[in-house]
């Protein structure tokens, strides 16, 4: 479908999907802030917290393949609005739970419910906007997501004494229902317009090879390795282990850690904005996107490597350096999606997202398991955290080498 949306309609589409992704990313990140309260009230270990937080990624990741089919068959409006209702139910379950099992179920339902928030947006943008707008729209969506991560830091910390973590999740449940209604009702006319003026509708997914075609592509494997090992590790750190790293390794108070996480996400949001402005201009000047991606990933690896050896009280600044490099990962998904036909856009994006969240799940849970295991064998907790991150850095380095060495191209 040709993309022609402009003006008020374009803004309406973007804002509806951006609000959904803002809530999604906030929910993804919130455990890093409420972890001390949960650990104290529910008597959870590091491994318990890793397992609880990873419930989101298990559920989220397990839904990615069917999600891609639903997006290509039913369209982004109906798919996301329905799933956001599930997320609202999950938030309510989390708010009412008094056991780890109950919290896990609520967290898993949230993961299922918000699984379409970014992929539905990318599918809609591919259908309703021009190709040259895709990287810019992707960057702006990550700005919205990072705003959600910001909302999950200092604002949540300030709200905790007043309404507690349970009250916060009741508020989120109501917001999820409101966004679901906005997407379902306000985007109906846009969807109908494009279905009427194009011969290929948003729900048209024929016998096009589907996921077999996607996973068989060498270019998909080249890009997906970055999603699993580089972007996935960052997501796990940002949404859970950055907070404990600040308090355990750097000796910061929970309040100081919350403020640092706020700054990290603010820098990340500004970097996404900058990339959204710069990406189309750099591409117009002939800058090779794969070299730009490689440069950003190298910066991510170097920043994390420096964290392993820096003892200074200002070592938290390295997390801001990491945040400056992360936005290049949006180019990975944008260029991967554009390498497939529009009819496969939902499945191509979801396949990539599956790889990302496999990496995020493995890191969130695995970090806690490895750190606890090392501690149980006599290692100091600070050293256990550093060695665990070193393992993650080694995996990211191997992924980077594979990406650089691979010759697979977008249209092979």
C-alpha positions in Angstrom: 0.0 0.0 0.0 1.2 3.5 -0.8 1.7 5.7 2.1 0.0 9.1 1.9 -0.9 10.2 5.4 -0.2 13.8 6.3 -1.3 16.5 8.7 -3.9 15.8 11.4 -4.6 12.2 10.4 -0.9 11.4 10.5 -0.6 13.0 13.9 -3.6 11.1 15.2 -2.2 7.7 14.0 1.2 8.4 15.5 -0.1 9.7 18.9 -2.4 6.7 19.4 0.3 4.2 18.8 2.9 6.3 20.7 0.7 6.4 23.8 0.4 2.6 23.7 4.1 2.2 23.4 4.7 4.7 26.2 2.7 2.6 28.6 4.3 -0.6 27.3 7.8 0.7 27.8 6.9 2.1 31.2 5.6 -1.3 32.3 8.7 -3.0 30.9 10.9 -0.7 33.0 9.0 -0.3 36.2 10.4 -3.3 38.0 13.8 -1.6 38.1 12.2 1.1 40.3 9.8 -0.9 42.4 12.2 -3.8 43.0 13.3 -2.7 46.5 9.6 -2.5 47.6 8.8 -5.8 46.0 11.8 -7.5 47.5 11.0 -6.2 51.0 7.3 -6.9 50.9 7.4 -10.3 49.1 10.8 -11.5 50.4 12.2 -12.1 46.9 15.8 -13.0 45.9 17.7 -11.7 42.9 16.8 -14.8 41.0 13.1 -14.3 42.0 13.2 -10.8 40.7 14.9 -11.9 37.5 12.2 -14.6 37.0 9.4 -12.2 37.8 10.6 -9.5 35.4 11.4 -12.0 32.7 7.7 -13.2 32.8 7.0 -10.1 30.7 9.6 -11.2 28.1 8.5 -14.9 28.1 4.9 -14.0 27.4 5.9 -11.1 25.1 8.3 -13.3 23.1 6.0 -16.3 22.9 3.3 -14.2 21.2 5.5 -12.6 18.5 5.0 -15.2 15.8 1.2 -15.4 16.0 1.2 -11.6 16.5 2.9 -11.1 13.1 0.2 -13.2 11.5 -2.6 -11.3 13.2 -1.1 -8.0 12.2 -0.9 -9.0 8.6 -4.3 -10.6 8.6 -6.5 -8.3 10.8 -4.5 -5.1 10.8 -2.8 -3.1 13.5 -5.9 -1.3 14.8 -8.0 -4.3 15.9 -5.0 -6.4 17.0 -3.5 -3.8 19.3 -6.7 -2.5 20.8 -7.8 -6.1 21.7 -4.4 -7.0 23.3 -4.3 -3.8 25.4 -7.4 -5.1 27.2 -5.5 -8.2 28.2 -2.7 -5.9 29.4 -5.2 -4.0 31.6 -6.4 -7.3 33.1 -2.7 -8.2 33.8 -2.1 -4.9 35.6 -5.1 -5.6 37.8 -4.0 -9.1 38.6 -0.5 -7.8 39.5 -2.1 -5.1 41.8 -4.1 -7.7 43.6 -1.5 -10.5 44.0 0.0 -11.6 47.3 2.4 -14.3 46.0 5.2 -14.6 43.5 3.0 -16.9 41.4 0.3 -14.3 41.2 2.7 -11.5 40.4 4.2 -13.7 37.6 0.8 -14.4 36.1 0.0 -10.7 36.2 3.3 -9.7 34.7 2.9 -12.4 31.9 -0.6 -11.1 31.0 0.9 -7.6 30.8 3.6 -9.0 28.4 1.0 -10.6 26.2 -1.2 -7.4 26.2 1.5 -5.0 25.2 3.2 -7.3 22.8 1.8 -5.5 19.8 2.5 -1.9 20.9 5.6 -1.4 18.7 4.9 -4.0 16.1 1.4 -2.7 15.4 2.8 0.8 15.0 5.5 -0.4 12.6 2.9 -2.3 10.5 0.6 0.8 10.4 3.5 3.0 9.4 4.6 0.6 6.6 1.0 0.6 5.3 0.0 4.2 5.7 3.3 6.2 5.4 6.0 6.6 2.7 9.1 4.4 2.9 11.4 7.4 3.4 9.5 8.2 6.7 10.1 4.8 8.3 13.4 5.3 10.1 12.2 8.7 11.4 8.9 7.3 12.6 10.7 4.4 14.3 13.0 6.8 16.1 10.0 8.9 17.3 8.3 5.8 18.6 11.4 5.0 20.6 11.2 8.6 22.0 7.7 7.8 23.1 8.9 4.5 24.6 11.7 6.2 26.5 9.2 8.8 27.8 7.5 5.8 29.3 10.7 4.6 30.8 11.2 8.1 32.3 7.7 8.0 33.8 8.7 4.7 35.4 11.6 6.3 37.3 11.3 9.5 39.4 7.5 9.9 39.0 7.0 6.3 40.2 9.4 6.7 43.0 7.5 9.8 44.2 4.1 8.1 43.8 5.2 4.9 45.8 4.8 6.5 49.3 1.4 7.9 48.4 -0.4 5.0 46.7 2.1 2.1 46.8 3.1 -0.2 43.9 -0.4 -1.7 43.9 -2.1 1.7 43.4 0.3 2.5 40.6 -0.8 -0.7 38.7 -4.5 0.2 39.2 -3.8 3.5 37.6 -2.0 1.8 34.7 -4.8 -0.6 34.2 -7.2 2.3 33.6 -4.8 4.1 31.2 -4.4 0.9 29.2 -8.2 0.7 28.7 -8.3 4.3 27.6 -5.6 3.9 25.0 -7.3 0.7 23.7 -10.5 2.5 23.1 -8.7 5.4 21.4 -6.9 3.1 19.0 -10.0 1.1 18.2 -12.4 4.0 17.7 -10.3 6.9 16.4 -8.3 4.9 13.8 -11.3 3.2 12.2 -11.7 5.8 9.5 -8.0 5.8 8.6 -8.1 2.0 8.2 -11.2 2.1 6.1 -9.8 4.8 3.8 -6.7 2.9 3.0 -8.7 -0.3 2.5 -11.0 1.5 0.0 -8.3 3.2 -2.1 -5.8 0.3 -2.3 -6.3 -3.0 -3.9 -4.1 -4.7 -1.3 -5.7 -4.3 2.1 -4.1 -4.2 5.5 -5.5 -7.7 6.1 -4.1 -9.3 3.0 -1.6 -12.0 3.8 -1.5 -14.7 1.1 0.8 -17.6 0.4 4.0 -15.7 0.5 6.3 -18.1 2.3 5.6 -16.4 5.7 8.1 -17.1 8.5 10.0 -19.7 6.5 10.9 -17.0 4.0 11.9 -14.6 6.8 14.1 -16.9 8.9 15.7 -18.4 5.8 17.2 -15.0 4.7 20.9 -14.6 5.6 20.2 -10.8 6.0 17.6 -11.5 8.6 20.0 -13.6 10.6 22.7 -11.0 10.3 20.5 -8.2 11.7 18.6 -10.4 14.2 21.9 -11.4 16.0 22.2 -7.7 17.0 18.6 -7.8 18.2 19.1 -10.8 20.4 22.6 -10.2 21.9 23.1 -6.4 21.7 19.7 -4.7 21.9 18.3 -7.6 24.0 21.0 -7.2 26.7 20.5 -3.5 26.8 16.7 -3.9 27.3 17.3 -6.3 30.2 19.8 -3.9 31.8 17.6 -0.9 31.3 14.4 -2.5 32.6 15.8 -4.3 35.6 19.5 -4.7 36.3 20.6 -1.1 35.9 18.9 -0.2 39.2 20.5 -3.0 41.2 23.9 -2.2 39.6 23.6 1.3 40.8 22.9 0.3 44.4 25.0 -2.9 44.6 28.1 -2.1 42.5 28.2 1.7 42.7 26.8 2.1 46.2 24.1 4.5 45.4 20.9 4.9 47.4 17.6 3.8 45.9 16.7 7.5 45.4 20.1 8.2 43.7 19.6 5.2 41.5 16.2 6.4 40.5 17.6 9.8 39.6 20.4 8.2 37.5 17.9 6.0 35.7 15.8 9.1 35.0 18.9 10.8 33.5 19.8 7.6 31.5 16.3 7.5 29.9 16.3 11.3 29.3 19.6 11.0 27.4 18.2 8.0 25.6 15.1 9.9 24.6 17.1 12.9 23.4 19.4 10.6 21.4 16.4 9.0 19.7 15.1 12.5 18.8 18.5 13.4 17.4 18.6 10.2 15.3 15.1 10.8 14.1 16.2 14.2 12.8 19.6 13.0 11.5 18.8 9.6 9.9 17.0 10.7 6.8 19.6 13.5 6.2 22.5 11.1 6.6 21.0 8.5 4.3 20.3 11.3 1.7 24.0 12.1 1.8 24.9 8.5 1.1 26.0 7.4 4.5 26.2 3.6 4.7 23.6 2.6 7.4 25.4 -0.6 8.2 28.6 1.3 9.1 26.5 3.7 11.2 24.9 0.7 13.0 28.4 -0.9 13.6 29.8 2.3 15.0 26.9 2.6 17.5 27.2 -1.1 18.6 30.9 -0.7 19.1 30.2 2.3 21.3 27.7 0.2 23.3 30.2 -2.6 23.8 33.0 -0.2 24.8 30.8 1.6 27.3 29.9 -1.6 29.1 33.5 -2.8 29.0 34.5 0.4 30.8 31.9 -0.3 33.5 33.7 -3.5 34.4 36.9 -1.7 35.3 35.7 1.7 36.6 35.5 2.2 40.4 35.0 6.0 40.4 32.0 7.5 42.1 31.2 9.0 38.7 31.1 5.7 36.9 27.4 6.0 36.5 28.2 8.5 33.6 29.2 5.5 31.5 25.5 4.5 31.5 24.7 7.8 29.8 27.4 7.1 27.2 25.7 3.7 26.6 22.4 5.5 26.2 23.9 7.8 23.5 24.9 4.8 21.4 21.7 2.6 21.7 19.5 4.5 19.2 21.3 3.0 16.2 19.4 -0.2 17.0 16.3 1.4 15.6 18.0 1.5 12.2 18.5 -2.3 12.4 14.8 -3.0 12.6 13.8 -0.3 10.1 16.2 -1.6 7.4 15.3 -5.2 8.1 11.5 -4.5 7.7 12.1 -2.5 4.5 13.9 -5.5 3.0 10.6 -7.5 2.9 7.4 -6.7 1.1 4.7 -4.8 2.9 2.5 -7.9 3.1 5.2 -9.5 5.3 5.9 -6.4 7.4 4.0 -7.6 10.5 5.7 -11.0 10.5 9.2 -9.6 9.6 9.0 -7.1 12.5 7.6 -9.7 14.9 10.3 -12.3 14.0 13.0 -9.7 14.8 11.2 -8.7 18.0 11.1 -12.4 19.0 14.8 -12.6 18.8 15.2 -9.4 20.8 13.0 -10.6 23.6 14.6 -14.0 23.7 17.8 -12.2 24.4 16.2 -9.9 26.9 14.5 -12.8 28.8 17.7 -14.8 28.9 19.6 -11.8 30.2 17.0 -10.7 32.8 16.7 -14.1 34.3 20.2 -15.3 33.6 21.8 -12.3 35.2 20.2 -13.0 38.5 20.8 -16.8 38.3 24.5 -16.3 37.5 25.0 -13.5 40.1 23.4 -15.6 42.8 25.3 -18.7 41.8 28.7 -16.9 42.0 27.7 -15.3 45.3 26.7 -18.8 46.7 30.2 -20.0 45.7 31.9 -17.4 47.9 32.3 -14.5 45.4 31.6 -11.0 46.7 28.3 -9.6 45.3 30.0 -6.7 43.6 32.4 -9.0 41.8 29.6 -11.4 40.9 27.7 -8.6 39.2 30.8 -7.5 37.3 31.6 -11.0 36.1 28.0 -11.5 35.0 28.1 -8.3 33.0 31.5 -9.4 31.5 29.8 -12.6 30.2 27.1 -10.5 28.6 29.7 -8.2 27.0 31.5 -11.2 25.5 28.3 -12.3 23.9 27.7 -8.9 22.5 31.2 -8.7 21.1 30.7 -12.0 19.3 27.5 -10.8 17.8 29.2 -7.6 16.6 32.0 -9.6 14.9 29.4 -11.7 13.1 27.5 -8.6 11.9 30.6 -7.0 10.6 32.0 -10.2 9.0 28.7 -11.1 7.3 28.3 -10.0 3.7 24.5 -10.6 3.5 22.6 -7.7 1.9 19.1 -6.4 2.2 17.9 -7.6 -1.2 19.9 -10.8 -1.6 
